Amino acid sequence: MNQQNTTQVLSPARHFAVLLSPTPRGARLARLLAVEWMRDHDVPYGVTETATQVVAELATNAATHGRVAGRSFRLALLSRPDVLRIEVTDTRGEDLPQLQPPFPESDSGRGLLLVEALADRWGVGLGPVPRKTVWAELDLPRL
């Protein structure tokens, strides 16, 4: 009889990633997929609502400012016991997002201000060339 002793390592992290077209439809799909993933993984309601808004803003920015014809953007969600991390990667590494004061008469330009207000932490990571990843983290309540 062939018996092997194996050890299974259980990871407390849960991960989701998908490539989407850099279009308004791709940004909308990013939001919808994120909501379904968070519901399936029992992310608390208040965090889900906040994360949905953050995903919408980051995906819209990727589809608007990070768009390169023929190249997708990537949405990734990583849930650990204490934090939900949202990452949106596009192929415009030379075009870094910056917080700017909104113009009162403008219909746009407030996305990163919302991310700044809603996320516990956020930032930008570069590479590999030509990519950049804008990430945001939301602390999860301890049970």
TIMI-2910 file (N, C-alpha, C, CB; in pm, 1 decimal, decimal comma, always signed):
<rs>
+----------+----------+----------+----------+----------+----------+----------+----------+----------+----------+----------+----------+------+
!      n_x !      n_y !      n_z !     ca_x !     ca_y !     ca_z !      c_x !      c_y !      c_z !     cb_x !     cb_y !     cb_z ! resn !
+----------+----------+----------+----------+----------+----------+----------+----------+----------+----------+----------+----------+------+
!    +84,3 !   -117,7 !     +0,0 !     +0,0 !     +0,0 !     +0,0 !    +89,0 !   +124,2 !     +0,0 !    -96,0 !     -0,3 !   +122,1 !  Met !
!    +60,1 !   +216,0 !    -87,4 !   +138,5 !   +338,5 !   -101,0 !    +72,0 !   +449,6 !    -21,0 !   +153,0 !   +379,2 !   -250,2 !  Asn !
!   +130,7 !   +484,1 !    +89,8 !    +76,5 !   +591,2 !   +172,6 !   +175,5 !   +705,8 !   +178,0 !    +44,0 !   +540,5 !   +314,7 !  Gln !
!   +122,4 !   +824,3 !   +169,7 !   +205,9 !   +943,2 !   +181,2 !   +148,3 !  +1031,9 !   +289,7 !   +215,3 !  +1019,3 !    +46,1 !  Gln !
!   +235,7 !  +1088,1 !   +365,7 !   +192,5 !  +1187,7 !   +462,7 !   +198,5 !  +1323,2 !   +395,4 !   +280,3 !  +1184,6 !   +591,8 !  Asn !
!    +89,0 !  +1391,2 !   +392,2 !    +86,0 !  +1524,5 !   +333,2 !    +32,9 !  +1622,9 !   +435,0 !     +0,2 !  +1526,9 !   +205,1 !  Thr !
!    +77,3 !  +1741,7 !   +422,4 !    +30,5 !  +1848,9 !   +508,2 !    -39,7 !  +1951,0 !   +421,1 !   +147,3 !  +1913,5 !   +587,9 !  Thr !
!   -160,5 !  +1983,8 !   +456,0 !   -235,1 !  +2085,3 !   +382,4 !   -223,3 !  +2216,7 !   +457,2 !   -384,5 !  +2044,4 !   +364,4 !  Gln !
!   -180,7 !  +2318,5 !   +385,2 !   -168,0 !  +2450,8 !   +444,8 !   -290,9 !  +2531,2 !   +404,5 !    -35,3 !  +2522,2 !   +399,8 !  Val !
!   -366,6 !  +2572,1 !   +500,5 !   -485,7 !  +2651,8 !   +473,6 !   -450,8 !  +2799,2 !   +483,6 !   -600,0 !  +2615,8 !   +571,4 !  Leu !
!   -481,1 !  +2872,3 !   +380,6 !   -451,0 !  +3015,0 !   +378,5 !   -575,3 !  +3093,0 !   +418,7 !   -401,2 !  +3059,4 !   +238,6 !  Ser !
!   -560,5 !  +3186,8 !   +510,1 !   -675,6 !  +3267,7 !   +548,6 !   -709,2 !  +3374,0 !   +444,0 !   -649,7 !  +3333,8 !   +682,4 !  Pro !
!   -628,0 !  +3386,4 !   +340,1 !   -652,6 !  +3487,7 !   +237,0 !   -741,1 !  +3429,1 !   +127,7 !   -519,1 !  +3539,4 !   +176,9 !  Ala !
!   -828,6 !  +3512,5 !    +75,1 !   -913,1 !  +3475,7 !    -38,4 !   -885,5 !  +3577,0 !   -148,4 !  -1066,7 !  +3472,4 !     +0,4 !  Arg !
!   -876,2 !  +3530,2 !   -272,5 !   -828,7 !  +3613,8 !   -381,4 !   -919,9 !  +3600,5 !   -503,4 !   -684,5 !  +3576,7 !   -418,0 !  His !
!   -939,7 !  +3710,5 !   -573,8 !  -1015,5 !  +3713,5 !   -698,5 !   -945,1 !  +3809,2 !   -793,7 !  -1164,6 !  +3756,7 !   -674,3 !  Phe !
!   -933,3 !  +3771,2 !   -919,8 !   -874,2 !  +3860,6 !  -1020,4 !   -940,2 !  +3834,5 !  -1154,3 !   -720,0 !  +3840,7 !  -1030,4 !  Ala !
!   -955,3 !  +3942,2 !  -1232,2 !  -1017,1 !  +3931,0 !  -1364,6 !   -963,6 !  +4043,2 !  -1453,4 !  -1173,4 !  +3937,3 !  -1354,8 !  Val !
!   -948,0 !  +4013,5 !  -1582,5 !   -912,3 !  +4115,1 !  -1681,9 !  -1039,8 !  +4165,5 !  -1747,1 !   -813,8 !  +4058,1 !  -1789,2 !  Leu !
!  -1047,9 !  +4297,5 !  -1765,8 !  -1167,9 !  +4359,6 !  -1821,6 !  -1129,2 !  +4461,6 !  -1928,0 !  -1251,6 !  +4426,6 !  -1710,5 !  Leu !
!  -1221,7 !  +4486,9 !  -2018,5 !  -1195,2 !  +4585,2 !  -2123,5 !  -1195,9 !  +4725,8 !  -2063,8 !  -1300,0 !  +4573,8 !  -2237,5 !  Ser !
!  -1106,1 !  +4812,9 !  -2110,5 !  -1098,5 !  +4949,6 !  -2055,7 !  -1206,6 !  +5039,6 !  -2116,6 !   -958,5 !  +5010,3 !  -2081,8 !  Pro !
!  -1329,8 !  +5006,9 !  -2085,3 !  -1446,4 !  +5078,2 !  -2137,3 !  -1542,7 !  +5103,7 !  -2021,3 !  -1516,4 !  +4996,9 !  -2252,1 !  Thr !
!  -1641,7 !  +5189,6 !  -2041,3 !  -1743,0 !  +5205,5 !  -1936,1 !  -1810,8 !  +5072,8 !  -1900,7 !  -1848,5 !  +5307,0 !  -1980,2 !  Pro !
!  -1831,6 !  +4987,8 !  -1999,5 !  -1892,0 !  +4856,9 !  -1973,1 !  -1799,3 !  +4771,3 !  -1886,5 !  -1923,5 !  +4784,1 !  -2105,7 !  Arg !
!  -1668,5 !  +4775,3 !  -1913,2 !  -1571,4 !  +4700,7 !  -1831,8 !  -1567,9 !  +4751,3 !  -1688,0 !  -1431,6 !  +4710,7 !  -1893,4 !  Gly !
!  -1576,6 !  +4883,2 !  -1671,2 !  -1577,9 !  +4941,3 !  -1536,8 !  -1703,8 !  +4899,4 !  -1461,2 !  -1569,0 !  +5095,0 !  -1544,4 !  Ala !
!  -1815,7 !  +4898,0 !  -1529,8 !  -1941,7 !  +4855,0 !  -1467,3 !  -1934,3 !  +4707,7 !  -1428,8 !  -2061,4 !  +4879,2 !  -1562,7 !  Arg !
!  -1879,3 !  +4625,1 !  -1516,9 !  -1865,8 !  +4483,4 !  -1488,2 !  -1772,7 !  +4459,8 !  -1369,1 !  -1814,1 !  +4409,5 !  -1611,2 !  Leu !
!  -1667,5 !  +4539,9 !  -1356,6 !  -1577,1 !  +4529,5 !  -1242,3 !  -1655,0 !  +4548,8 !  -1112,6 !  -1462,9 !  +4633,3 !  -1252,8 !  Ala !
!  -1738,7 !  +4649,0 !  -1110,0 !  -1818,8 !  +4676,7 !   -989,8 !  -1914,0 !  +4560,8 !   -960,0 !  -1898,8 !  +4807,9 !  -1007,0 !  Arg !
!  -1983,1 !  +4512,0 !  -1061,5 !  -2079,6 !  +4403,4 !  -1041,2 !  -2011,2 !  +4274,1 !   -995,8 !  -2158,0 !  +4377,9 !  -1170,1 !  Leu !
!  -1897,9 !  +4240,8 !  -1056,7 !  -1824,7 !  +4120,3 !  -1016,7 !  -1771,4 !  +4132,7 !   -873,4 !  -1708,4 !  +4093,8 !  -1114,1 !  Leu !
!  -1725,4 !  +4250,6 !   -838,2 !  -1674,6 !  +4272,9 !   -702,5 !  -1785,8 !  +4253,5 !   -600,1 !  -1614,2 !  +4414,4 !   -689,4 !  Ala !
!  -1903,3 !  +4307,7 !   -627,8 !  -2016,6 !  +4293,2 !   -535,4 !  -2049,8 !  +4145,3 !   -516,3 !  -2141,1 !  +4370,1 !   -588,0 !  Val !
!  -2058,3 !  +4070,4 !   -624,8 !  -2091,1 !  +3928,4 !   -613,7 !  -1984,4 !  +3851,4 !   -536,9 !  -2108,9 !  +3867,7 !   -751,9 !  Glu !
!  -1856,9 !  +3880,8 !   -563,8 !  -1748,5 !  +3812,5 !   -493,2 !  -1755,2 !  +3843,5 !   -343,6 !  -1611,0 !  +3854,3 !   -550,9 !  Trp !
!  -1777,1 !  +3969,9 !   -308,4 !  -1783,1 !  +4006,6 !   -166,6 !  -1902,7 !  +3941,2 !    -97,6 !  -1790,8 !  +4159,3 !   -151,2 !  Met !
!  -2015,9 !  +3932,6 !   -166,9 !  -2131,7 !  +3864,1 !   -108,3 !  -2102,2 !  +3716,6 !    -86,4 !  -2255,0 !  +3880,1 !   -198,1 !  Arg !
!  -2038,1 !  +3652,4 !   -185,0 !  -2005,5 !  +3510,1 !   -174,3 !  -1904,8 !  +3481,8 !    -62,8 !  -1950,8 !  +3459,5 !   -306,7 !  Asp !
!  -1823,1 !  +3581,9 !    -27,7 !  -1719,6 !  +3562,5 !    +72,9 !  -1751,6 !  +3632,2 !   +205,4 !  -1587,5 !  +3612,4 !    +20,0 !  His !
!  -1878,7 !  +3663,6 !   +224,4 !  -1928,4 !  +3715,8 !   +352,3 !  -1855,4 !  +3839,7 !   +401,5 !  -1918,8 !  +3609,7 !   +456,4 !  Asp !
!  -1819,6 !  +3928,3 !   +308,3 !  -1764,5 !  +4057,5 !   +349,1 !  -1879,1 !  +4136,3 !   +412,5 !  -1700,2 !  +4135,9 !   +226,4 !  Val !
!  -1858,8 !  +4195,8 !   +528,2 !  -1967,3 !  +4267,7 !   +595,7 !  -2030,7 !  +4374,9 !   +506,6 !  -1915,1 !  +4331,8 !   +723,5 !  Pro !
!  -2161,2 !  +4393,6 !   +524,9 !  -2238,7 !  +4483,0 !   +438,9 !  -2178,4 !  +4623,2 !   +427,0 !  -2379,5 !  +4493,7 !   +491,1 !  Tyr !
!  -2146,1 !  +4686,5 !   +537,4 !  -2091,3 !  +4822,6 !   +531,9 !  -1961,5 !  +4829,7 !   +454,3 !  -2069,1 !  +4875,5 !   +671,6 !  Gly !
!  -1877,4 !  +4728,0 !   +469,3 !  -1752,1 !  +4723,2 !   +394,8 !  -1781,4 !  +4700,1 !   +246,7 !  -1659,3 !  +4612,2 !   +450,3 !  Val !
!  -1877,5 !  +4612,8 !   +217,6 !  -1914,3 !  +4586,2 !    +77,9 !  -1960,9 !  +4714,4 !     +9,6 !  -2025,0 !  +4478,5 !    +70,2 !  Thr !
!  -2043,6 !  +4791,1 !    +76,6 !  -2093,1 !  +4915,5 !    +17,2 !  -1978,6 !  +5013,5 !    -10,1 !  -2197,3 !  +4980,6 !   +109,6 !  Glu !
!  -1889,0 !  +5028,2 !    +83,8 !  -1774,7 !  +5117,9 !    +67,3 !  -1682,4 !  +5066,4 !    -42,4 !  -1697,4 !  +5132,6 !   +199,9 !  Thr !
!  -1651,9 !  +4936,8 !    -39,1 !  -1562,7 !  +4877,9 !   -138,6 !  -1621,6 !  +4888,2 !   -279,2 !  -1534,4 !  +4731,6 !   -104,3 !  Ala !
!  -1752,0 !  +4875,2 !   -291,0 !  -1816,9 !  +4888,0 !   -421,7 !  -1791,5 !  +5025,9 !   -481,2 !  -1968,1 !  +4862,4 !   -409,8 !  Thr !
!  -1800,2 !  +5128,3 !   -400,5 !  -1774,9 !  +5264,2 !   -448,2 !  -1628,5 !  +5281,7 !   -487,1 !  -1813,7 !  +5366,9 !   -340,8 !  Gln !
!  -1537,3 !  +5225,2 !   -407,1 !  -1393,9 !  +5234,4 !   -437,6 !  -1363,2 !  +5161,7 !   -568,0 !  -1309,1 !  +5175,5 !   -322,0 !  Val !
!  -1417,1 !  +5040,8 !   -585,2 !  -1396,9 !  +4966,5 !   -710,4 !  -1450,0 !  +5046,9 !   -828,5 !  -1466,4 !  +4828,2 !   -704,1 !  Val !
!  -1567,4 !  +5104,4 !   -813,2 !  -1626,3 !  +5183,4 !   -922,4 !  -1535,3 !  +5298,9 !   -962,3 !  -1764,2 !  +5237,5 !   -881,3 !  Ala !
!  -1481,7 !  +5369,6 !   -864,1 !  -1395,6 !  +5484,2 !   -894,6 !  -1264,4 !  +5441,1 !   -959,2 !  -1366,7 !  +5563,4 !   -767,6 !  Glu !
!  -1199,8 !  +5338,7 !   -902,9 !  -1070,9 !  +5295,0 !   -957,3 !  -1086,8 !  +5232,6 !  -1096,1 !  -1004,6 !  +5194,6 !   -862,3 !  Leu !
!  -1192,3 !  +5155,5 !  -1116,4 !  -1216,1 !  +5094,3 !  -1247,4 !  -1250,1 !  +5200,3 !  -1351,8 !  -1329,3 !  +4990,8 !  -1238,5 !  Ala !
!  -1328,1 !  +5299,6 !  -1313,2 !  -1360,7 !  +5408,5 !  -1405,5 !  -1235,1 !  +5485,5 !  -1442,7 !  -1464,9 !  +5503,4 !  -1343,6 !  Thr !
!  -1148,3 !  +5510,2 !  -1345,5 !  -1021,7 !  +5577,8 !  -1376,0 !   -937,0 !  +5495,1 !  -1472,4 !   -943,0 !  +5604,8 !  -1246,8 !  Asn !
!   -931,6 !  +5363,0 !  -1450,9 !   -853,6 !  +5277,1 !  -1540,3 !   -911,2 !  +5279,1 !  -1681,6 !   -849,9 !  +5133,0 !  -1486,7 !  Ala !
!  -1043,5 !  +5278,9 !  -1692,0 !  -1107,4 !  +5279,3 !  -1823,5 !  -1098,9 !  +5415,4 !  -1891,4 !  -1252,5 !  +5237,8 !  -1810,8 !  Ala !
!  -1085,7 !  +5520,7 !  -1812,7 !  -1082,3 !  +5656,4 !  -1868,6 !   -939,6 !  +5705,5 !  -1889,1 !  -1157,2 !  +5753,0 !  -1777,3 !  Thr !
!   -860,0 !  +5703,0 !  -1783,1 !   -725,1 !  +5761,0 !  -1788,1 !   -616,5 !  +5657,7 !  -1816,6 !   -694,5 !  +5830,6 !  -1657,7 !  His !
!   -642,4 !  +5530,9 !  -1788,9 !   -541,8 !  +5427,3 !  -1808,3 !   -562,4 !  +5346,7 !  -1934,8 !   -540,8 !  +5335,6 !  -1691,2 !  Gly !
!   -653,6 !  +5391,5 !  -2015,8 !   -691,3 !  +5315,9 !  -2135,5 !   -583,0 !  +5319,3 !  -2242,3 !   -820,8 !  +5370,1 !  -2192,7 !  Arg !
!   -549,9 !  +5201,0 !  -2291,4 !   -464,3 !  +5183,9 !  -2408,0 !   -537,7 !  +5084,5 !  -2498,2 !   -317,5 !  +5133,0 !  -2368,5 !  Val !
!   -557,2 !  +5121,3 !  -2623,1 !   -631,4 !  +5035,7 !  -2716,1 !   -572,8 !  +4894,9 !  -2718,0 !   -629,8 !  +5095,8 !  -2858,0 !  Ala !
!   -659,3 !  +4796,3 !  -2705,5 !   -617,6 !  +4657,7 !  -2711,9 !   -561,2 !  +4600,2 !  -2582,7 !   -518,0 !  +4643,4 !  -2817,0 !  Gly !
!   -555,8 !  +4678,7 !  -2476,5 !   -502,5 !  +4630,4 !  -2348,8 !   -608,7 !  +4640,2 !  -2240,2 !   -376,8 !  +4710,5 !  -2308,1 !  Arg !
!   -623,2 !  +4533,1 !  -2167,1 !   -723,8 !  +4525,9 !  -2061,6 !   -671,8 !  +4587,8 !  -1932,3 !   -765,6 !  +4380,5 !  -2037,5 !  Ser !
!   -763,0 !  +4613,2 !  -1840,0 !   -721,7 !  +4646,0 !  -1703,8 !   -757,9 !  +4527,3 !  -1615,2 !   -789,9 !  +4778,9 !  -1652,7 !  Phe !
!   -692,8 !  +4518,2 !  -1500,9 !   -711,4 !  +4405,1 !  -1410,9 !   -768,4 !  +4452,7 !  -1278,5 !   -578,9 !  +4330,9 !  -1388,7 !  Arg !
!   -873,0 !  +4385,7 !  -1234,4 !   -929,4 !  +4406,3 !  -1100,9 !   -888,8 !  +4287,3 !  -1016,5 !  -1086,1 !  +4423,1 !  -1105,0 !  Leu !
!   -835,6 !  +4313,5 !   -898,1 !   -803,3 !  +4206,8 !   -803,4 !   -857,6 !  +4244,2 !   -666,5 !   -649,8 !  +4181,7 !   -796,8 !  Ala !
!   -911,2 !  +4146,7 !   -597,3 !   -959,5 !  +4162,2 !   -460,3 !   -888,9 !  +4057,5 !   -375,7 !  -1116,4 !  +4147,6 !   -451,2 !  Leu !
!   -840,6 !  +4099,2 !   -262,1 !   -774,3 !  +4008,5 !   -169,4 !   -831,9 !  +4034,4 !    -31,0 !   -618,3 !  +4027,6 !   -171,2 !  Leu !
!   -890,2 !  +3930,1 !    +25,0 !   -949,7 !  +3941,9 !   +157,8 !   -869,3 !  +3857,6 !   +255,5 !  -1098,8 !  +3898,1 !   +156,7 !  Ser !
!   -821,6 !  +3922,9 !   +359,0 !   -756,1 !  +3856,0 !   +471,6 !   -845,1 !  +3879,3 !   +593,6 !   -607,9 !  +3910,3 !   +495,5 !  Arg !
!   -816,8 !  +3814,2 !   +704,4 !   -905,1 !  +3830,8 !   +820,3 !   -923,2 !  +3975,6 !   +866,0 !   -852,1 !  +3750,7 !   +934,1 !  Pro !
!   -824,2 !  +4061,2 !   +842,1 !   -832,8 !  +4197,1 !   +895,2 !   -846,3 !  +4307,2 !   +789,3 !   -712,5 !  +4224,2 !   +977,3 !  Asp !
!   -834,7 !  +4273,2 !   +659,7 !   -835,8 !  +4377,8 !   +557,8 !   -886,0 !  +4324,1 !   +423,8 !   -695,7 !  +4437,1 !   +541,3 !  Val !
!   -954,5 !  +4411,1 !   +351,6 !   -992,2 !  +4386,3 !   +213,0 !   -908,0 !  +4479,7 !   +127,1 !  -1147,1 !  +4408,5 !   +189,0 !  Leu !
!   -831,8 !  +4421,2 !    +34,7 !   -746,3 !  +4500,6 !    -54,3 !   -805,2 !  +4495,9 !   -194,6 !   -598,6 !  +4447,7 !    -54,0 !  Arg !
!   -816,4 !  +4613,5 !   -255,1 !   -866,2 !  +4629,6 !   -391,5 !   -750,4 !  +4679,6 !   -475,4 !   -989,1 !  +4728,0 !   -398,2 !  Ile !
!   -726,7 !  +4615,0 !   -588,6 !   -620,9 !  +4658,2 !   -679,6 !   -677,0 !  +4670,1 !   -820,6 !   -501,2 !  +4559,7 !   -676,5 !  Glu !
!   -644,0 !  +4780,0 !   -886,5 !   -679,2 !  +4797,7 !  -1027,3 !   -549,7 !  +4831,4 !  -1100,5 !   -789,4 !  +4910,7 !  -1047,6 !  Val !
!   -516,3 !  +4747,4 !  -1198,3 !   -391,8 !  +4761,7 !  -1273,2 !   -423,9 !  +4796,3 !  -1417,6 !   -306,9 !  +4632,3 !  -1265,6 !  Thr !
!   -357,1 !  +4899,4 !  -1468,5 !   -371,2 !  +4934,1 !  -1610,0 !   -232,7 !  +4945,8 !  -1673,0 !   -450,8 !  +5066,8 !  -1627,2 !  Asp !
!   -227,9 !  +4976,8 !  -1801,3 !   -100,5 !  +4978,5 !  -1874,3 !    -54,2 !  +5119,8 !  -1908,6 !   -112,8 !  +4897,3 !  -2001,7 !  Thr !
!    -88,1 !  +5214,5 !  -1824,6 !    -40,5 !  +5352,3 !  -1842,0 !    +41,7 !  +5392,2 !  -1720,8 !   -159,2 !  +5451,0 !  -1862,5 !  Arg !
!   +155,4 !  +5324,6 !  -1702,3 !   +241,3 !  +5349,0 !  -1587,5 !   +298,7 !  +5488,9 !  -1581,4 !   +351,6 !  +5251,8 !  -1587,5 !  Gly !
!   +302,6 !  +5556,5 !  -1695,6 !   +357,9 !  +5692,8 !  -1697,6 !   +256,2 !  +5796,5 !  -1650,7 !   +405,9 !  +5728,0 !  -1838,3 !  Glu !
!   +130,5 !  +5757,5 !  -1638,5 !    +22,8 !  +5850,0 !  -1601,9 !    -23,8 !  +5817,5 !  -1460,1 !    -96,5 !  +5841,0 !  -1703,3 !  Asp !
!    +46,5 !  +5873,0 !  -1360,1 !    +15,1 !  +5842,4 !  -1220,9 !   -101,0 !  +5926,9 !  -1169,8 !   +137,7 !  +5864,2 !  -1133,4 !  Leu !
!   -189,4 !  +5865,6 !  -1092,0 !   -301,7 !  +5941,0 !  -1036,5 !   -254,4 !  +6037,6 !   -928,7 !   -407,2 !  +5845,7 !   -979,3 !  Pro !
!   -318,1 !  +6153,9 !   -925,3 !   -285,4 !  +6254,6 !   -825,1 !   -413,7 !  +6316,7 !   -772,8 !   -191,9 !  +6363,0 !   -883,6 !  Gln !
!   -417,1 !  +6337,6 !   -641,9 !   -529,8 !  +6409,6 !   -583,3 !   -525,3 !  +6555,1 !   -629,7 !   -527,2 !  +6400,7 !   -427,4 !  Leu !
!   -636,7 !  +6602,4 !   -679,2 !   -645,8 !  +6741,3 !   -723,0 !   -776,0 !  +6799,4 !   -671,9 !   -636,7 !  +6752,8 !   -877,8 !  Gln !
!   -774,2 !  +6927,7 !   -639,0 !   -900,6 !  +6987,7 !   -596,3 !   -998,9 !  +6990,0 !   -713,1 !   -877,9 !  +7131,1 !   -541,4 !  Pro !
!  -1123,4 !  +6952,0 !   -686,8 !  -1221,7 !  +6950,3 !   -795,9 !  -1266,2 !  +7092,1 !   -832,4 !  -1344,0 !  +6865,2 !   -756,5 !  Pro !
!  -1301,1 !  +7107,2 !   -956,9 !  -1360,7 !  +7232,5 !  -1000,3 !  -1510,7 !  +7222,2 !   -975,6 !  -1328,9 !  +7262,7 !  -1151,5 !  Phe !
!  -1569,0 !  +7319,2 !   -905,7 !  -1711,2 !  +7309,3 !   -869,5 !  -1803,4 !  +7288,8 !   -989,2 !  -1753,3 !  +7433,4 !   -795,9 !  Pro !
!  -1769,4 !  +7345,5 !  -1103,1 !  -1857,4 !  +7334,0 !  -1219,8 !  -1832,1 !  +7208,2 !  -1301,7 !  -1841,1 !  +7454,7 !  -1308,0 !  Glu !
!  -1730,8 !  +7128,8 !  -1265,1 !  -1695,0 !  +7008,6 !  -1339,7 !  -1781,3 !  +6889,6 !  -1298,9 !  -1547,7 !  +6975,7 !  -1319,0 !  Ser !
!  -1810,7 !  +6803,5 !  -1396,4 !  -1887,4 !  +6681,6 !  -1369,8 !  -1799,0 !  +6566,3 !  -1325,0 !  -1964,9 !  +6641,0 !  -1493,2 !  Asp !
!  -1668,5 !  +6581,7 !  -1333,3 !  -1578,6 !  +6472,9 !  -1296,7 !  -1460,6 !  +6528,2 !  -1216,6 !  -1528,7 !  +6398,0 !  -1423,1 !  Ser !
!  -1367,7 !  +6439,3 !  -1181,3 !  -1248,7 !  +6483,5 !  -1110,9 !  -1251,1 !  +6462,3 !   -960,8 !  -1227,2 !  +6625,3 !  -1138,1 !  Gly !
!  -1350,9 !  +6388,6 !   -911,1 !  -1361,6 !  +6367,8 !   -767,1 !  -1333,7 !  +6224,7 !   -723,6 !  -1497,7 !  +6407,2 !   -721,1 !  Arg !
!  -1300,6 !  +6137,8 !   -818,2 !  -1283,7 !  +5995,2 !   -789,8 !  -1180,7 !  +5965,8 !   -683,0 !  -1246,0 !  +5923,6 !   -914,1 !  Gly !
!  -1060,5 !  +6021,7 !   -697,6 !   -956,6 !  +5994,3 !   -597,8 !   -987,2 !  +6059,5 !   -464,1 !   -821,8 !  +6042,3 !   -648,1 !  Leu !
!  -1059,7 !  +6170,2 !   -465,7 !  -1102,0 !  +6229,7 !   -338,4 !  -1196,1 !  +6134,2 !   -264,2 !  -1171,7 !  +6366,7 !   -362,3 !  Leu !
!  -1283,3 !  +6066,9 !   -339,7 !  -1371,7 !  +5967,9 !   -277,5 !  -1292,5 !  +5849,4 !   -224,3 !  -1477,1 !  +5919,6 !   -377,7 !  Leu !
!  -1196,7 !  +5801,5 !   -303,0 !  -1112,8 !  +5690,3 !   -258,0 !  -1038,1 !  +5730,5 !   -131,4 !  -1013,1 !  +5647,8 !   -369,0 !  Val !
!   -982,6 !  +5848,9 !   -130,3 !   -911,0 !  +5900,2 !    -12,5 !  -1002,4 !  +5903,9 !   +110,3 !   -855,1 !  +6041,4 !    -40,9 !  Glu !
!  -1127,0 !  +5945,1 !    +90,3 !  -1220,9 !  +5956,3 !   +201,9 !  -1272,0 !  +5820,0 !   +249,4 !  -1338,3 !  +6043,7 !   +161,6 !  Ala !
!  -1287,6 !  +5725,4 !   +158,3 !  -1349,1 !  +5597,4 !   +192,9 !  -1250,0 !  +5491,1 !   +238,8 !  -1424,9 !  +5545,8 !    +75,8 !  Leu !
!  -1130,9 !  +5489,8 !   +181,0 !  -1033,6 !  +5384,6 !   +210,7 !   -954,8 !  +5418,0 !   +337,7 !   -937,3 !  +5365,1 !    +91,7 !  Ala !
!   -912,4 !  +5314,2 !   +406,2 !   -825,1 !  +5334,8 !   +521,8 !   -683,0 !  +5366,8 !   +477,4 !   -825,4 !  +5210,8 !   +612,3 !  Asp !
!   -644,5 !  +5311,3 !   +362,1 !   -513,4 !  +5338,5 !   +300,0 !   -529,7 !  +5322,5 !   +150,1 !   -400,8 !  +5242,1 !   +355,4 !  Arg !
!   -448,7 !  +5396,6 !    +74,3 !   -445,0 !  +5375,0 !    -70,3 !   -311,1 !  +5422,7 !   -123,5 !   -562,3 !  +5448,9 !   -141,5 !  Trp !
!   -277,6 !  +5378,6 !   -242,4 !   -151,5 !  +5418,1 !   -301,8 !   -138,5 !  +5365,6 !   -443,2 !    -36,3 !  +5369,6 !   -217,5 !  Gly !
!    -17,6 !  +5381,0 !   -497,3 !    +10,9 !  +5340,2 !   -634,8 !   +140,2 !  +5260,6 !   -634,3 !    +21,2 !  +5463,7 !   -730,8 !  Val !
!   +140,0 !  +5149,4 !   -706,3 !   +259,7 !  +5070,0 !   -725,4 !   +293,7 !  +5064,7 !   -873,3 !   +241,5 !  +4928,5 !   -668,3 !  Gly !
!   +420,9 !  +5075,2 !   -906,6 !   +464,3 !  +5073,3 !  -1046,2 !   +519,2 !  +4937,2 !  -1084,4 !   +569,5 !  +5180,7 !  -1071,0 !  Leu !
!   +499,3 !  +4901,4 !  -1211,3 !   +562,6 !  +4785,5 !  -1271,2 !   +478,1 !  +4661,2 !  -1269,5 !   +688,8 !  +4758,0 !  -1203,2 !  Gly !
!   +522,5 !  +4562,8 !  -1342,6 !   +631,2 !  +4576,2 !  -1439,7 !   +588,2 !  +4667,5 !  -1553,5 !   +673,2 !  +4438,0 !  -1494,5 !  Pro !
!   +686,0 !  +4733,3 !  -1613,5 !   +659,7 !  +4830,4 !  -1720,2 !   +576,2 !  +4763,2 !  -1827,9 !   +792,6 !  +4886,5 !  -1780,1 !  Val !
!   +470,0 !  +4823,2 !  -1875,4 !   +427,3 !  +4962,3 !  -1858,3 !   +313,9 !  +4978,4 !  -1757,6 !   +384,2 !  +5018,9 !  -1990,9 !  Pro !
!   +301,5 !  +4890,5 !  -1661,5 !   +185,0 !  +4888,0 !  -1573,0 !   +200,7 !  +4974,2 !  -1447,5 !   +156,6 !  +4746,6 !  -1532,2 !  Arg !
!    +83,0 !  +5008,0 !  -1394,8 !    +74,6 !  +5065,8 !  -1260,3 !    -47,0 !  +5002,9 !  -1193,7 !    +63,9 !  +5224,6 !  -1264,0 !  Lys !
!    -40,5 !  +4992,5 !  -1062,9 !   -152,0 !  +4938,9 !   -985,8 !   -191,9 !  +5041,8 !   -882,1 !   -115,1 !  +4803,3 !   -918,7 !  Thr !
!   -316,8 !  +5081,8 !   -885,3 !   -372,7 !  +5168,3 !   -782,0 !   -446,0 !  +5074,9 !   -685,6 !   -469,6 !  +5280,7 !   -842,9 !  Val !
!   -411,7 !  +5085,5 !   -558,8 !   -469,1 !  +4996,8 !   -459,4 !   -533,2 !  +5076,3 !   -346,6 !   -362,7 !  +4902,8 !   -404,3 !  Trp !
!   -628,2 !  +5010,8 !   -282,7 !   -693,7 !  +5069,0 !   -164,6 !   -721,2 !  +4955,6 !    -67,5 !   -827,0 !  +5145,2 !   -202,6 !  Ala !
!   -710,0 !  +4986,1 !    +60,5 !   -738,3 !  +4886,7 !   +163,2 !   -846,8 !  +4937,7 !   +257,4 !   -610,6 !  +4852,0 !   +241,9 !  Glu !
!   -935,9 !  +4844,9 !   +291,8 !  -1042,4 !  +4873,3 !   +388,3 !  -1025,7 !  +4776,7 !   +504,7 !  -1185,5 !  +4859,9 !   +322,9 !  Leu !
!  -1017,9 !  +4829,8 !   +625,0 !  -1007,0 !  +4744,9 !   +742,1 !  -1140,1 !  +4672,8 !   +764,0 !   -967,2 !  +4827,8 !   +867,2 !  Asp !
!  -1130,5 !  +4544,5 !   +798,6 !  -1249,4 !  +4464,9 !   +827,1 !  -1273,2 !  +4461,5 !   +977,2 !  -1235,1 !  +4321,5 !   +770,9 !  Leu !
!  -1398,7 !  +4465,6 !  +1018,2 !  -1427,0 !  +4460,7 !  +1162,5 !  -1388,6 !  +4324,4 !  +1219,2 !  -1576,7 !  +4490,0 !  +1190,2 !  Pro !
!  -1337,8 !  +4326,6 !  +1340,1 !  -1302,6 !  +4200,1 !  +1407,7 !  -1430,4 !  +4138,7 !  +1464,4 !  -1195,9 !  +4223,4 !  +1522,2 !  Arg !
!  -1439,3 !  +4009,8 !  +1447,6 !  -1559,3 !  +3939,8 !  +1496,8 !  -1540,3 !  +3886,7 !  +1635,5 !  -1596,4 !  +3826,4 !  +1404,8 !  Leu !
+----------+----------+----------+----------+----------+----------+----------+----------+----------+----------+----------+----------+------+
</rs>
